[in-house]
Amino acid sequence: MEPLVLNSPLDAEEYVEQSYFFNSLLERLAENNPMQDIMSSVREELLITTKLPLAIDFMLAELKHSGQLHPAMVNMSHYFTPFQTFLVTSAEDDRGRFDFRIALLILSQEAKLRSQNCSPQAFFLYQFEVLCHHRLEYDAGLAAMAADPTYNELWKAFIELVRRQLGVIEIGDMIYLRSEYYQEVQLKKKKQAANPDFPPIFGEREGRIALANRKKDPLLLFSALQRQLDYPKIPRPKAISENKVLLPQLIRRMERLEIRMKLAEEEQRGGFDLSKFYEKKRPPSAE
């Protein structure tokens, strides 16, 4: 199998700055600062030799106009990829449950993978796991992936096939059938090569792992690939510590108990006086 590489539409420094931009938004949103102020502040920190500051200016204008970012990203398809726009659109959808902060975390890591020129196999599985784990719309998500200029024509054809066949054929089977391992098995059985119209785009080890995870949850397949081949893991939301929530509740309950105990003790002593709870009458105002 010939080595496949990502066709990144932008220079690596653009994606380095994008990763920093999305990560900075995430960190400063936790401080409850306004989005416009955060973006303006981060803009001053970015390299002016990149196109990202100009993109942020356009996004800021759209944010002030409509309160959303994805319309500006749609109009900058030459800079932001369709999958990046799809993530922000999904996060800003009022009907969805996709958290905007998680979207920023995914975008930051995805831009970092683009800057490092990771393999298309790892990149595809990273994006596909995002769709699966966060239960995003498969058809729109795969369409955005297929339109991504990062992939070559061979990969775009495969993604379109996944889009059409997903739900009928499992993703593990599709990976296995397009792997070098499947070709080896076919040669041993039939002593002939597999269908030349569907050349392998996954290696032998990916094919073995996909075969071992047939008829299982796709998340188990992704986990096995991450363990065995060191494929990137998608960000997951941090669990909220129950101690941070329970401790204030316990303190308030203890305060209420103390007040009730004091009232009960005063009542037992016979010194409980309800008059102190009466509303005091105000003297009549002089007219």
C-alpha positions as CSV (number, residue, x, y, z in Angstrom):
1,M,0.0,0.0,0.0
2,E,1.4,3.4,-1.0
3,P,1.7,5.8,1.9
4,L,-1.2,8.2,2.2
5,V,-0.8,11.7,3.6
6,L,-3.2,14.5,4.5
7,N,-3.6,17.3,2.0
8,S,-3.7,20.1,4.5
9,P,-5.2,23.2,2.7
10,L,-3.3,25.6,5.0
11,D,0.3,25.8,6.4
12,A,1.1,24.2,9.6
13,E,1.5,27.5,11.4
14,E,-2.1,28.3,10.7
15,Y,-3.3,25.2,12.5
16,V,-0.9,25.8,15.4
17,E,-2.5,29.2,15.8
18,Q,-6.0,27.7,15.4
19,S,-5.3,25.2,18.1
20,Y,-4.1,27.9,20.4
21,F,-7.2,30.1,19.6
22,F,-9.7,27.3,20.3
23,N,-8.0,26.3,23.5
24,S,-7.7,29.9,24.7
25,L,-11.4,30.4,24.1
26,L,-12.2,27.3,26.2
27,E,-10.0,28.3,29.1
28,R,-11.3,31.9,29.3
29,L,-14.9,31.0,28.9
30,A,-14.5,29.1,32.2
31,E,-13.9,32.5,33.8
32,N,-17.3,33.7,32.6
33,N,-15.9,36.4,30.4
34,P,-17.9,37.7,27.4
35,M,-17.1,35.9,24.1
36,Q,-16.5,39.1,22.2
37,D,-13.9,40.3,24.8
38,I,-12.2,36.9,24.8
39,M,-11.9,36.8,21.0
40,S,-10.6,40.3,20.9
41,S,-8.0,39.6,23.5
42,V,-6.8,36.3,21.9
43,R,-6.6,38.0,18.5
44,E,-3.8,40.3,19.8
45,E,-1.8,37.3,20.9
46,L,-1.8,35.5,17.5
47,L,0.8,35.8,14.8
48,I,0.0,38.5,12.4
49,T,1.7,36.5,9.7
50,T,-1.2,34.1,9.7
51,K,-4.7,34.7,8.3
52,L,-6.4,33.8,11.6
53,P,-6.6,37.4,13.0
54,L,-8.5,38.4,9.8
55,A,-10.8,35.4,10.2
56,I,-11.5,36.4,13.9
57,D,-12.4,40.0,12.7
58,F,-15.0,38.5,10.4
59,M,-16.3,36.2,13.1
60,L,-16.5,39.0,15.6
61,A,-18.6,41.0,13.2
62,E,-21.0,38.1,12.7
63,L,-21.1,37.4,16.5
64,K,-22.2,41.0,17.1
65,H,-24.8,40.8,14.4
66,S,-26.4,37.3,15.0
67,G,-24.8,36.1,18.2
68,Q,-23.3,33.0,16.5
69,L,-20.0,32.0,14.9
70,H,-20.9,29.3,12.4
71,P,-22.4,31.7,9.7
72,A,-19.1,33.4,9.4
73,M,-17.3,30.1,9.2
74,V,-19.6,29.0,6.4
75,N,-18.6,32.1,4.5
76,M,-14.9,31.3,5.1
77,S,-14.9,27.8,3.6
78,H,-11.5,28.6,2.1
79,Y,-10.0,28.9,5.6
80,F,-12.2,26.7,7.9
81,T,-12.8,23.1,6.8
82,P,-16.4,21.9,6.5
83,F,-15.9,19.6,9.5
84,Q,-14.8,22.4,11.7
85,T,-17.9,24.4,10.6
86,F,-20.1,21.4,11.3
87,L,-18.8,21.1,14.8
88,V,-19.5,24.8,15.6
89,T,-22.9,24.6,13.9
90,S,-23.8,21.6,16.0
91,A,-22.7,23.2,19.2
92,E,-24.7,26.4,18.5
93,D,-27.9,24.4,17.6
94,D,-30.4,25.1,20.4
95,R,-32.1,21.8,19.8
96,G,-28.9,19.8,20.2
97,R,-27.0,18.6,23.3
98,F,-23.5,19.2,22.0
99,D,-21.7,21.4,24.5
100,F,-19.9,24.4,22.9
101,R,-16.9,23.9,25.3
102,I,-16.5,20.3,24.2
103,A,-16.6,21.5,20.6
104,L,-13.8,23.9,21.3
105,L,-11.7,21.1,22.9
106,I,-12.2,18.9,19.9
107,L,-11.4,21.7,17.5
108,S,-8.2,22.5,19.4
109,Q,-7.0,18.9,19.3
110,E,-8.1,18.4,15.6
111,A,-6.1,21.5,14.6
112,K,-3.1,20.2,16.4
113,L,-3.4,16.9,14.5
114,R,-3.5,18.8,11.3
115,S,-0.4,20.7,12.1
116,Q,1.4,17.5,13.0
117,N,0.3,15.9,9.6
118,C,-1.0,12.7,11.3
119,S,-1.9,9.8,9.1
120,P,-5.3,9.9,7.2
121,Q,-6.3,6.6,8.9
122,A,-5.9,8.1,12.4
123,F,-7.5,11.4,11.3
124,F,-10.5,9.7,9.8
125,L,-11.1,7.5,12.9
126,Y,-10.7,10.6,15.2
127,Q,-13.4,12.5,13.3
128,F,-15.7,9.4,13.0
129,E,-15.4,8.7,16.8
130,V,-16.4,12.3,17.5
131,L,-19.6,11.6,15.6
132,C,-20.2,8.4,17.4
133,H,-19.3,9.4,20.9
134,H,-21.2,12.7,21.0
135,R,-24.1,11.3,18.9
136,L,-23.9,14.0,16.2
137,E,-25.8,13.7,13.0
138,Y,-24.0,11.0,10.9
139,D,-25.2,12.1,7.5
140,A,-24.3,15.7,7.9
141,G,-21.1,14.9,9.7
142,L,-19.9,12.4,7.1
143,A,-20.8,14.8,4.3
144,A,-18.7,17.4,6.0
145,M,-15.8,15.0,6.2
146,A,-16.1,14.0,2.5
147,A,-16.0,17.7,1.5
148,D,-12.9,18.3,3.6
149,P,-10.0,19.1,1.2
150,T,-7.7,17.4,3.7
151,Y,-8.6,14.0,2.2
152,N,-7.6,12.9,-1.3
153,E,-10.0,11.4,-3.8
154,L,-9.5,7.9,-2.6
155,W,-10.5,8.8,0.9
156,K,-13.4,10.9,-0.2
157,A,-14.8,8.0,-2.1
158,F,-14.5,5.8,1.0
159,I,-16.2,8.3,3.3
160,E,-19.1,8.6,0.8
161,L,-19.3,4.8,0.9
162,V,-19.4,4.9,4.7
163,R,-22.1,7.6,4.5
164,R,-24.3,5.4,2.2
165,Q,-23.8,2.1,3.9
166,L,-23.6,3.0,7.6
167,G,-26.4,1.2,9.3
168,V,-26.3,-1.6,6.8
169,I,-22.7,-2.5,7.1
170,E,-20.7,-2.0,10.4
171,I,-17.8,0.4,10.4
172,G,-15.5,-2.4,11.5
173,D,-16.4,-4.5,8.5
174,M,-15.8,-1.6,6.1
175,I,-12.4,-1.0,7.6
176,Y,-11.5,-4.7,7.4
177,L,-12.6,-4.9,3.7
178,R,-10.4,-2.0,2.8
179,S,-7.3,-3.2,4.7
180,E,-4.2,-5.0,3.6
181,Y,-5.0,-7.9,5.9
182,Y,-8.2,-8.6,3.9
183,Q,-6.1,-8.8,0.7
184,E,-3.8,-11.3,2.4
185,V,-6.7,-13.4,3.5
186,Q,-8.2,-13.3,-0.1
187,L,-4.9,-14.3,-1.6
188,K,-4.6,-17.3,0.7
189,K,-8.2,-18.5,0.0
190,K,-8.6,-17.7,-3.7
191,K,-4.9,-17.2,-4.7
192,Q,-6.0,-13.9,-6.3
193,A,-6.0,-10.3,-5.3
194,A,-9.0,-8.5,-4.0
195,N,-11.2,-6.2,-6.2
196,P,-8.8,-3.6,-7.7
197,D,-11.7,-1.1,-7.7
198,F,-11.4,-0.9,-3.9
199,P,-7.7,-0.6,-3.1
200,P,-6.7,-0.9,0.6
201,I,-6.4,2.3,2.5
202,F,-5.9,0.7,6.0
203,G,-2.9,-1.4,7.0
204,E,-2.6,-4.9,8.1
205,R,-2.9,-4.2,11.8
206,E,-6.0,-2.0,11.4
207,G,-7.6,-4.9,9.5
208,R,-6.8,-7.4,12.2
209,I,-8.1,-5.2,14.9
210,A,-11.3,-4.4,12.9
211,L,-11.9,-8.2,12.3
212,A,-11.4,-8.9,16.1
213,N,-14.0,-6.3,16.9
214,R,-16.8,-7.4,14.5
215,K,-20.3,-7.1,15.9
216,K,-19.2,-5.1,18.8
217,D,-19.7,-1.5,19.9
218,P,-17.7,0.8,17.6
219,L,-16.3,2.6,20.6
220,L,-14.5,-0.7,21.5
221,L,-12.9,-0.7,18.1
222,F,-11.7,2.9,18.5
223,S,-10.3,2.0,22.0
224,A,-8.4,-1.0,20.6
225,L,-6.9,1.1,17.8
226,Q,-5.8,3.7,20.3
227,R,-4.2,1.1,22.5
228,Q,-2.5,-0.9,19.8
229,L,-1.6,1.9,17.3
230,D,-1.5,4.9,19.5
231,Y,-4.2,6.6,17.5
232,P,-5.4,10.0,19.1
233,K,-8.2,9.9,21.6
234,I,-11.1,12.3,21.4
235,P,-11.6,14.7,24.3
236,R,-14.2,13.8,26.8
237,P,-15.9,16.1,29.3
238,K,-14.5,16.0,32.8
239,A,-16.8,14.5,35.4
240,I,-18.1,17.1,37.9
241,S,-16.9,16.3,41.4
242,E,-19.9,15.6,43.7
243,N,-18.0,17.0,46.6
244,K,-18.2,20.5,45.2
245,V,-21.9,20.2,45.1
246,L,-22.6,18.2,48.2
247,L,-20.4,20.3,50.6
248,P,-22.4,23.6,50.3
249,Q,-25.6,21.6,50.6
250,L,-24.4,20.0,53.8
251,I,-23.3,23.3,55.2
252,R,-26.8,24.8,54.6
253,R,-28.5,21.8,56.1
254,M,-26.3,22.0,59.2
255,E,-27.1,25.7,59.6
256,R,-30.9,24.9,59.5
257,L,-30.4,22.1,62.0
258,E,-28.6,24.5,64.4
259,I,-31.4,27.0,64.2
260,R,-34.0,24.3,64.9
261,M,-32.1,22.9,67.8
262,K,-31.8,26.4,69.4
263,L,-35.5,26.9,69.0
264,A,-36.3,23.5,70.5
265,E,-33.9,24.2,73.5
266,E,-35.6,27.6,74.2
267,E,-39.0,26.0,74.1
268,Q,-38.0,23.3,76.6
269,R,-36.7,25.9,79.0
270,G,-39.9,27.8,78.8
271,G,-38.2,30.8,77.6
272,F,-39.4,30.7,74.0
273,D,-40.8,34.1,73.1
274,L,-42.7,34.4,69.8
275,S,-43.0,38.2,70.2
276,K,-39.6,38.7,68.8
277,F,-40.8,37.3,65.5
278,Y,-43.7,39.7,65.4
279,E,-43.6,42.6,63.0
280,K,-43.0,45.8,64.8
281,K,-45.6,48.4,64.3
282,R,-44.4,51.6,62.9
283,P,-45.4,54.9,64.6
284,P,-47.9,56.9,62.6
285,S,-46.3,59.4,60.4
286,A,-47.1,63.0,61.2
287,E,-49.2,64.6,58.6
